[in-house]
Amino acid sequence: MKNSQIFDKVERFSFFKLKEQFMHNENLKELTVRG
């Protein structure tokens, strides 16, 4: 039970990180297009 809870937290965390990275990349693209 505890293992799956930890895995769930890790999965959510890595998903959040991936999303953050994606947003960052999108922002960079926008900046490049404007500049």
N, C-alpha and C positions, 0 to 999 in steps of 0.2 A: 504493500500500500504506500509506504513512504517513498519507495523508489519511483513509483509512477508519478507521485506528486512532484518530486524533484525534477523528473524528466519533463513534466508539464511546464514547470516554471522555466526550465532551460529553453524549452521549445518556444515559449512565449517571448522570452528575452531575445533569442536569436531572431525571431520573426520581427520583433520591434527594431532590432539593430539593422536588419536587412531593409526594412521599410525606411528607416532613417537614412541609410546609405542611398537608397533609391531617390528619396526626396532631394538629398544633397546633389546627386548627379543631375536631376532635372533642373535644379537651380543653376548649376554650372552651365548647362546647355543654354538656358535662357540668357545668362550673362554673356555667353560667347556669341549668341545670335545678336544681342543688342550691341555689344562692343565691336 
